[in-house]
Amino acid sequence: MSPSWKRAALAAISTISALSSSSVNGFVAPSASSRVTAAGPLCMADTAVADDVAVGGISSDNIRNIAVIAHVDHGKTTLVDALLRQTNVFRDSQQADEAGERVMDSEDQERERGITILAKNLAVMRDGIKINIMDTPGHADFGGEVERVLNMCDGVLLVVDSVEGPKPQTRFVLDKALRRGFKVVVVVNKIDRPAARPDYVVDKVFDLMMELGASDEQIDFTTVFASGLQGTSGMDPENLEEDMKPLFEAVKDCIDAPTVESTEGDTLQCLVSNIDYDNFKGKMGIARITNGSVKNGQAVALAQPDKAKKTGRLSSLYVFDNLGKKEVDSASAGEIIMFSGLDDVEIGDTLITNEGGGANAAEPLPPIAIEQPTVRMTLGVNKSPLAGREGKFLTSRMIRDRLFKELDRNVALQVEETESADKYAVSGRGQLHLTVLIETMRREGFELEVGPPVVIFKTNEETGKEEEPWESVEVRVPEEYSGSVIDLFNNRNGELQDMGLDESGESMSVVKYLVPTRGMLGLRSEMLTATRGTAIIDAVFDSYKPKIAGDIQNRDKGSLLAFENGVVTSFGLENAQGRGKLMVKSGADVYKDMIIGIHQRPGDLSVNVCKTKALTNMRSATKGITVGITAPIELSLDASVEYLASDEILEVTPSTFRMAKNPQMAVKKKGKK
């Protein structure tokens, strides 16, 4: 029986369940660096919801809280843009043009990388219904943002590319949504692509839901076909309407409204989901009221299970309004609020009443659960001979304060102090998760010394054996390069899961592997080189498995090292470029053991790129012959981190990346000899 028939049969025999509402615990707001501007993330529309909330467990019918989830590059943010432009959020076409494309991706790195990094929100009014929409990252490294958002909504829009279908990150985010009992509206996006195959995609989504153990009600999902770029949608891929009305209708009819048990003041429960900063108000908490009501100036407390309460009084209370926020005297269950007056507010705190000493206060809600990090890097003070020339923030205290400040918002990040007073261990969900933080600090004026990424091992409590993280990797590549891809995976202890031709008819091979995270470090750049940039690599965390004995080879070539301190000369480059690919140009400052290129053979080699041509009055037969200097290769931050070996470090300054041998490792090696 085909998936389509299975779905039809299941829908016919399934009983209609009572509409269930998952309790919602908060909301996501734009980051502090993206204040409300014409081109910034858009905030909530009308928030006059309290009047429509009845006491006694009756849900408010005019609110829908949805998260837009998908695999990276399946068009979430473009789709949200289309919804935004068709709900009269902008004053006129001129304001819409000023906002530009991908309005929600307001951070500089988001626009440069073409991905969503931070979960953001907006609210639109449509036919009297307020729809709170949360745009989430699609990259697996930012899964913590997705998990936080899913903790705050009632349903999800699962966006799937009309050609590629479900991908590894689709499986990850859908599994999280199904476990919370959310209803799913499937949006087959990019339906205008010439190679679109909507029936195949819908059947694959159905199979994925069956595999993940979805309930009958969840499997009987509604499908909307859309083109976020063109702003069209419809229930039939062959008959699209000229706007997003079918998608709005699907959200209104298929996503449950939030359920509110009570609006009494003593029952106040409000899980803090984000932190913002105001130059005048200070630290501000952002949350959605699950139960009860709150007033401006009220005595409140921040509570977490098994922790002491932090008491205080609200100094200001806001609700979101169109592109900004407005101050209000009170707010009831269903509202999204921003409050100040409690400087020690943290993500995961529950705001409860403290009137009368909190004698009748409600219990705190469970804090947000986030999966543990898998990759660790060390960040510390830049100690190179060229340190201090560019940066504004150089000391260990400044670096420490900045890293611990990041923990206020980045719930998937962990920062620990090390044995060295000027180094800190920073753990995240992946290499990209950490390099985005490093790039942000670099742009703020920090100088850093960054160690190579290492995998976080853990001990299995039942077996007592050490385990390491593995990743599920899917690679789409032209057929002629599939052999190179398989060789790279096999050299890194990968386990082949599946292999075949892509059914889209583009002569592409699809290779699926399970690979240790240790083997994935530095793999992307090598694979892109081996496939001439044609490989499309998707990876997501799979599970922890017993640690593989021995080391996994991450690099088969050594480095070219500077022989001495000095300035690079053209004469020195002429002699050195035959040894490999150089990373420096004439006139650059270098120091001893700084990495200046990639050796063409295994093992490191010191070369003198500071050598000057000897002055002499003797004529030479080759005097008039000149050698051209090859342009140096320029590595980005991500490529530099991937290149690092275990005994190398990366120097990060506001304008330069320099790699070098770790002097501490060199001392240890000499000691062993």
N, C-alpha and C positions, 0 to 999 in steps of 0.2 A: 504494500500500500504506500503510495507516494506521500510525502509530507503534506501536500495540499489536501489530499483526501483525509489524511489523519486529522488535520486541523478541523476540516468540515465535520467529520464524524464526531470529534470530541466536543465541538461547539453545539452539535445537535443533541447530544446525550447529557451534557453537563447541566446541572441544576443551577438556577439563578440564586446566588448567595446574596445575603443582605449586604448593603454597601458598608464596608468597614473603613474606618479612618484611623490611620496611625497617628499617635500623638506627635506633635511637632514641637521642636525644642529651640528654635532659634532662627537666625537668618544671617546672610552674608552681605556685607557692604563693601564699597570700594575701599582700596587701601589708602593710607594716609598720603602717599605720594601722588595719588590721582584724585585730587580734590575736584569738586563739581565744576566742570567747565563745559563749554560747548562741545569740545572734542573728547571729554572724559566719560567715564562710566556713568550711566544714567541711574538715578535713584527713583524712589517710589512715587507713584502718582497719588491719587486721593487715599487717605487713610481713615476716613470716617466710617469705620467698620463697627465700632463698639455698639452703636445703636441697633445693629442688626443681629447681635449675638444674644441669644436667649439663654436663660439660666435653666439648668436641669439636663444637660447633656445634649441639647439640640445644637447641631453644627451650624455655623454661619454659612449661608448659601451664596454669598457674593464674593468669596475669596477662593482663589486657587493658588497653591504653592507648588511650583514645579521646578525640577532641575533638568537642564539640558545636558545629557551625557552622551559620549561617543568616543570612538577611536580618534587618534590624532589625525587632523587634516581631512575629516569627513564633513566639514562645513558647519560646525555648531555656531561659531561666532557670526558667520555670514547669514545664517538663518535667523539668528537673534536680531541682527541688523534689519532684516526684512520685516520682522514683526514690529520692530521699533518704528520704522518709517511709515507703517500703515495704521498707526494708532494715534496720530496727531500729537506726538510728544514734541516734535519740533514746531516752532512757531510758523515757519514758512520754508520754502525750498532753499532760500539763502542760508538759513541756519543749518539745514540738513547738509548742504554742501560744505559748510564750515566744519561740521563734525567729521566729515570724511567717511571713508570705508572702515569697516571693522571698528566701530565706535567703542566696543567693550574692551578691545585690546589697546588700552591707553598707555601702558608702560612702554618705555623705549625698547627694552629688550624683547617685549612681545611683538612689537611691530618689526623689529629687525630679524628676529628668528622666525616669524610667521606662525607662532604658536601661542596658546593661552597658558599663562603661568599661574596667575592668581584667579581664584573663583570670585566672580563679581555678580552684581544683581541689578535688576531694574524692575519697575512695575508699570504695567499699562492698564488702562481702563478700556474695556470692550463690552458694549451692550450692557452696561451696568455691572459688569463683573470685573473685579480687580484681580489681575493675574501677576503674581510675583514670580519672575523668571530668574533663575540662577544659571549663569554661564560658567561652565566648569572646564578645567584643563583636560586635554585628551591624552597627554603623555603620561606613561606609567610612572615616571619619577615624581610626578605631582599628584599621585593618588591620594595623599593626605588631604588635599583640598577637596577632592571628590567625596571622600568619606565624611568630612565635616559638613559638606552641603547636604548629603543624603540624610544626615541626622536631623535636618531641619525642614524637610518638604513632605508632601503628601503623595506625590506621583512623579514620574519622570517622562521626558521625551527622549527616546532612544533614537539618535540620528545615525543612519547607516548609509554608506555610499552605495549608489545604485549599480555600480560595477563591481567594487571590491567585496561588498557584503560584510558580514561580521569578521572582525579581526581580533588579535589577542587582547587589546585593551577593551574592546567591546565586551568580551567575555568577563573581564575583571569587574567593570562597572555595573554590568547587568546582574552579575551574581550578587553584588552588594545590595542592589535595589530589590531584587527578588527576596532576599533574606529578610528584608524589612517589611515585606508584604505589600509593596507598592504596586499600583497598577501602572502599566506601561503603554504609552502611545508610541508606536513605531513610525518614524518619519524616514521614508526612503528619499534621501536628498540627492541633489545633482541629477535629477531625472531627465534633464535636458542633454546629458552626455550622449553622444552618438552610439556608444557601446552599452548603454543602460540595459539591464536585464532585471526588471523589478520582480517578476515571478520567482526567479532563482533566489534573489535576496530575501524575499519574504519567507520562502521555504527554509532557507538557512537560519533565519532568525527563529523560526518555529522549532527547528531541530535543536538549536542552542538552548532555547527555553526548556524543552523536554529534558535535555541533558543536565541542566542545572536544577531540575526538580521544581519547576514552577507549578503553582496550583492551577486548577481548572479555570478559575476566574482570571488569573494572570495570563494564561495561554490564549484565552479568547480575547486577544488584544485588537485594538483598532489600528489600521494602517492608513497613513496619509502620505501621498506622493507629492514631493515639492521640489522647487528649485529656489534655493535661498538667494542665488545671484540675480535671478529674474523676478523674484518676489511673487511666484505663482505656486498654487497648490491645488490638490483635488483628491477625491477618493478613488479616481480611476486614472491610471497613468496616461491613458489616451485622451482624456478629456479634463484638462486642468483649467481651473478658473484663473482670472487675471489678478487675483489677490490672495491673501492668506486666510480668508474667511473660513474655508473648510478646516484648517488647522486650529483656528480659534474655537470653532464649534466642537471639534474633537476634544480639546482641553476642557471646555465647559461641561460637556456631557459625560466624559469618560474618567476624569480625574476627580476624586472625592474632595469635598470641602473639609476643612479642619473641624474636628470635634472639640467642643469646649465644655468641660464639666461644670464650671462655676465661674462667676465674675465677682464673687465676694472678695473683699480686700485681704482677709486672712488666708485665703487659698492661693495667694500669689506664688506662681512658679514661672521663672523666666531664665532659661539657660543661655548664658553668654556665649555667643558664637564668633565674635570678632572684636578687635580692639582698634580704636581710632585715636588720633591725637589732635588737639586743638590748641593753638598758640595761647588762647585766653582761658579755655576751660580745662586744659590739661588732658589727662588720660580719660577716655570715654569708652564705655561698654556698649556693644550693639547686640540686641537680642530680640526674640519674639516671645510675647507673653503666651504661655501655654494655658495657664489658668489664672483666675483672679483679676485684680486691677491694681494700678499704682497711681499715686498722685505726686506732683512736684513738691519737693520739700519733705516728703514722707521719710520716717525712720525705717531703714531697710538693713538687710544683712546679706553678705555673700557667703554661701555655704557649699561645702562639698562633703560627700559621705566620709565619715571617720576623720574629719578635720575640724579644727576650731573655726567658729564663725568670725567673719570680719564685718564689723558693724559701722554704720555711718548714716548719712542723710543725703538724699538727692538734692543737688544744687540746681540742676536743670534737667528738663525732660523734653525730648523731641520725638516727633514722628516724621517720617520721610514724606516729602511733598513734591511731586514732579521732579525737577532737576535739583532740588535741594532738600532742606529740612525746615520744619517750623516748630516753634516751641509751643507746648500745650500744657494745660493744667493737670490733665489726667489721661490715662489710656487703659483700655480693657483688653481682655483675652482676644487674640487674633491680630493685635497691632504689632508692628515692628517698631521698636523704640531705640533711641540712643540716649544715654544718660551720663551725667558727670557727677562728681562729688565723692567718688570712691577711687582713690588713686591706686589702690592695690588690687583692682579688678583683674581677673585672669580669664582666659578662655577655658570653659568648663565649669566656671562658677555658676551657681543658681541664685538668682536674686529672689529673696523672700522678704516678707514683712518682718519688722522688728518692733512694731508698736506694742506697747505693754510688755516690753522685754522679750517679745517673740514667743509668748506662752502658747498662742494658738497658731503659730506659723506652720506652714506645710513643710513636708520633708523635701530635701534637695533632690533634684533629678540626677540620674546617673551621668557622669561626665562623658565626654566624647571619647570613644575608643578608636585608637589609630594603630595600624599595623607597625611593627618595629622596623627600624632602618636596617639596611643590608650592606652599606658601603661607608667607610670611614676615611677621612683625610685629616692631616694636621695643618693648622694655620698658626703662624707665629710671626715674630718680629723679623723683618728683613735684615740679615746680617752680612750681605754681600759687600764687597769693596765699593760698589757703586750705590749703596743705599743712601737714602735721605736727600737725593737730588731733586725729586719731583713731588713726593707725597706731602700731605698736610698732617696725616695721622700716622705716627710711626711707633709709638710706645706700646708696650704690652697691655697697659691699663686701658688705653683707647680701644685696642683690638678686643680685649675682654668685654668691655662695656657694650661694644657694638654687637658682638656675637650673642651675648645674653639678652640684649634688647630684641634681637631677631626672634627669640623664643616666644615673645609675647604673641606673635602672629603665626609663625611657622610651626604648626603643631606637630608636623612629622619630623622636625629637626631635633637633634640632641647635641648638646655642647658639654664637654667634660674637661676638667683641668688635668694636666699631665704631670709627670715627675719634673719636667722642665718648667720654670716659672714663666717663660716667654713663649710657650707653645700650648695650643688647645686642640683637643680631638673633637672634630665636628662630624657627626654621623647623619646620613640621609638615606633616602630611598633609592638613590642611584647617582651616577656620576654627574648627570645633567642637573639634578637637584642641587648639588653642591657647587658646580661651576656657575650657576646663575647667581648664587649668593656671593661668590668671589667676584664676579663681574660687577655686581651691584656695589660692593665695597670699593672696588677699584675706581669706579666712576665717582664715588663720594670723596676720593682723595686718599685712600689707604694704600700703604705699601705692605706687602705680605710676603712671607716665605711659605710656600705650599708644598707639602709632601705628596708622594704618589698615592693614589687611591688603593685601599686594601679592603678585603672582604671581612665582614664581621662573622666570626664563627660562634656557635653556641653548643652547649652540651645538652643532649637529650636526657631528660630527667628519668625516663623509664629504662633506657638501655645503658646510659652512662657514657655513650660514645659521642665524639665531637662531630658536629654536622656543619655543612656549609650551604649557602643559598644557591639554588639553581634557577635558571630562567628559561621560559618557553620562547623560542625565537622562530619567526617566520620570515623568510627571504623570498622576494619575487625578483627574478633575474632572467635576462635572455638565455635561451637554451645553451648557447655556446660557452657561457661562463659558469654553468651549474657545476662542472667538475672542479673548478677553482674554489667555489664556495664550499663544496663538500670536503675538499682537502683542508681548508682552513678550520672547519668545525672539527674534523677528526683529529687534527693536531692539538686541539684544545679540549680533548676528552669529551666531545659532544656525543649525544646518543640520537641517532636518526629516528624520527617519529613518523614522518610521511614525506612522500616525494611524488610529484606528478606535474602535468601540464596545467596551466591556468585555463579555466573554462571560458574565459572572456574572449578567446580567439586572437590574442595578441602575441602568440608565440613566446610566452613567458613560462618559465619553470617556477614552481612553488616548492620550496624546501623547508621542512619543519624539523627543528632540532630541540632537544633539551641540553642546555649547556651550563656548566658551573659559572657562577658570576665571575669567578677568577678568570675564566677563559674569555669572558666578554670584555674585560678591560683591555682597551686598545684594539679590539677586533674591528670596529666600524671603519676606521681609516684604512686598515689593511684590506678589508673587503671591497671598499670603494676603489682602492687602487687596483686590485686584482680584476675587478669587473668594469674598469674604466668609468666609474661613476654611475653605472646603470642599476646597481642593486638597491632595492627598497627593503630596509631592515626594520622589523617590528619586534620588540622584545617586551616581556612582562614577567614579573616575579612568579615563579611556579610553586616552589616549596623548598624546605630544608631536607637535605639528604646526607648520608654519611660522607665524611670528608675523604676526598681522593688523596692517596699518599703521594708525596713528592710535589715538586713544583710544576706549574703549567707554563710552558714557554709562551711569552707574550710578544717577544720581539726577536727577530733573527739577525738583526744588524746592529753593530755598535755605533758609537758616537765619535765625532771629531771634536777634540778638545783644544782649547787655546793653550799654547805652550807657555805664555807669559802675559803679564799685565801690559796694556798698551793700547794703541789705536790701530785699527785695521788699515792696511795699505793695499793698493792695487797690485803691487809687486808680490806681496804675500798671498793674495787671493789667487793670482795666476798659478803659483806653485801648488796651492792647496786644493784647487777645484778638481784636479784629477783624482783625488782621494775619495770623493763622494759628493753629495749634494750639500751646498753651503747654505747657512741661514743668516749670515751677516753680510753687510756691504761695506765698501771702503769708507773710512771716517768714523766707524762705530767704535765705541769704547768696549774693551773686553778685559777679562781678568783670567788668571791661571785656573785651569780646569773648568772654565765655562764652556758649555756645549755650543759649538759654532756650526755644526753640520751633522749629517748622517753618513757614517762610514759605509763604504760599499761592501765590507766584509764583516763577519762577526768580530767582536772585540773592539775596544776603544783605541784611538790613535791620537796622539798629541801632534798638532801641526802649528807652525809659526806663521800666523797670518799678519803679524806686526813687523815682519822682516822688511827692511828697506833696501833699495838697490844701492850697491856700493858705488861710490863716486871714484872714477879713474880717468886718466888721460889716455889710456890705451884704447885703440880702436878694436872693435870686434866684428867678425864677419856677419854676425847675426844682429848687429846693432839696430838695423832698420826694421826687423821683423817684430811685430806686435801680436799678442795673443788676446783674443776677446774674452771678456769676463762674463760668465753666465750669471743671469739674474738670480738673486737668492730666493729661496722658498720662504714664504711668510706663514707662520703657524698661528692660528687663532688660539684663544684660551682653551677651548675644548680639545683641539688637536694637540696642544702642548701637554695638557694633563694626560691624554691618552698615550703620548710618547714616553712619558716618564717611566724609567725602570726603578727597581726597589732602592737603588743606591743614588738616586738623582733627586733634585729638588727644583722647584719652579719659583723664580723671583717675579712677583707681580707688582708693577708700578702703574700710576695713572696713564702712562703712554707706552709702556714697553713690557714685553714678556721675555725673560732670560732664563735659560735652563743651565744647570751646573751640576757637577758631582757633589754629593753631600760630604762636606769636609769631616763630619763626625764619623761617617761610615769609613772614610779613608783611614782615619786614626785607628778605628777598631781593626781594620784589616792589617795594618802595620803591626799592631800589638800582637795579633795572632801569629804573625811570622816570627 
